[in-house]
Amino acid sequence: MNLMMDLVRLLRIRDKLAVIRKRKWFLITCFIIVFTTVAVVTFTTPPVYRASARVLIEPRLPPVIPFEGFDEIYTLSGRQHDYYQTQYQAMRNPALGERVHANLPRPLAGRSSPGRIAAMINIRPIPQTYLVDIQAEGEDPELTAAAANGWAEQFIRQSIENKLRASRQALDQLMEQVEGQRKELEESRRALQSYQREAGIVSTQKISQMEERLIKARLERMEREAQLNQVERILEEGGAIEASPLVSTSPLIQRLLEQRTSLERRISEYSQRYRPLHPQMLKLEAELENLEERIDREIRRLIGFLRTSYEEARAAEESFQREILDLGEKGILAELLQSDVEAKRVVLEALISSVHETSAAERIELTNIQVVGTARVPSSPIRPRVSRNLFYGLVVGLAGGLAVVFVLENIDDSVKTPSDAKKLNLPFLGSIPIYSQSGASGERLPVIEKPQGLVAESYRMVRTGVKFSATDRPLKSILVTSSFSREGKSDVSAQLAAVFAQAGERVLLVDSDLRKPRIEEIFGLDKQGPGLTDVLTGQIVPEEAVVASEVSNLHVLPRGFPAPNPAELLASESARGILADLREKWDRLIFDSPPLLSVTDAANLAAAMDGVVLVAKAGSSSFRGILHGREQLDSVKARIIGVVLNGVDIHQGDYYHYSY
């Protein structure tokens, strides 16, 4: 089985190699066209160089500024992806081309322009890093390196300028706030001085002491109030009061909660061993219920204590407020005015300090972007890559040529080789080579003039095939025809008649193509003499029209005068009688007929013949046409002796397999 499979594969490979050999010039032409095109494009394309500068973009500024606030301006605040995408788009800004061009050395600037520099730049972020490659591609290697480095430098310079611009804007805003705060401070001071003059001197020390006590009482009341509000909100929402911060301040409740947790754990463990009504389970459930009641009592007691504390704190706050009011509203108002003055003074000092720090930062060129790799002048171009392109041209040329060869082979319906002719399911009688390839060019009867030539041997092979195809009765009358014209049937008829005559048979070659006769031309006969048409019309007997040829034992019955009704003459009863008479007088009758698919003459003659030889021209006759001709012969029940393939290219691989 494996041997058979290997044999099948070998035959398939040989078939493919045969197709390649058959169309080798087409393959070579396709390869030359593709490879030459690739080579011309490769060698005529200007070389393109690439230089790359690598830039590091850190996610935030280095911690150099010594004050708070400035760092917050440049912190990414968790939006790192958006920040880097913004930086990449800023790097692609074509406006940088003008800055780069303005800073190039004069020779390089003269060979470029801002637009050209911008078109050279490609931004390539390196995944999973803070690095970005600034690539420049161009035909000038020095310009590409200068453009990549200049682009990185100008981008960093632009980033610094943007940050300084932001700092200046922040400084301007701070200065406006300082001026506004200074005016408010002056107004507060004037208000305090005016009030003190009008109300007299008030003891601020005692008022300050009472205010401190009031603040403490107020803070305590607010703390109790917040705790109470939180507990009441939890109770209203039905939440777990044990989780409130108030409960966490009670050691007793915390201890009870721990006991409950331990007891619940025991119940969970026992539930895996005992049923719910087991005495031990019932005992633990009872203990848990008692513990829950105790926890609730303690929590209610703690809440009651919290409400009491809140009421006491509120009462203390109200008491301190009344005492302060008793000391005099004027003193309190004076103290409040004094506090307002102090608060505004502190704010003013902080703003002035921020102004100084921002002004100092403005003078520092600080950036989170730096060049970590400068571009070098490239020594070799990135494209075109000559060796790679030529290799691809070689591969594509061969692959494309092979693809086109096999596509053409699949869509080509013509019979080109003897192996193709065998696919017609008809007996194959032999193949006739192209005369010019076998040294018989220009000869009328190569089988006679060169009896040892390849053409003569090929026709003798056809003769042998015709003889051995007759097993039941001799083939005395043979019709030679084809599906279409110009397939060489007349020449095959003449040469086949000559080789039969060489074998000692008395042969009569009848030119029954009454429309376009060629037998007279092949044998050099008089076209104006009598012939078959005269015999069929009863004007003469066959012996008066038969002409002896230059070949021994071979006589020719030419067409004669043109007939207006060839089909009717060939299908007439007189034609059948004349055919029967000729069969008695000659050993072999060979009729050259019109094409099968052009007129009905051949079909009419085929029905009366002992056999039909179907001629196909290599590379011209199609499978479909030959099969249609076969259908015509089958319709009249003609006997097909076999197929002769004419005009075969002897340089094809399988020719000698059939014809040597």
PyMOL commands that set and color helices and strands:
alter all, ss='L'
color gray80, all
select helices_A, chain A and resi 2-22+24-44+70-74+80-91+96-102+106-110+114-120+141-199+204-237+241-243+245-248+251-271+279-327+329-362+386-411+418-424+435-438+446-449+454-468+489-502+519-523+532-536+542-545+566-570+573-585+601-606+623-635+655-659
alter helices_A, ss='H'
color red, helices_A
select strands_A, chain A and resi 49-57+121-125+131-138+369-373+428-433+477-482+507-511+547-548+554-557+588-592+611-617+640-648
alter strands_A, ss='S'
color yellow, strands_A
deselect
rebuild
show_as cartoon
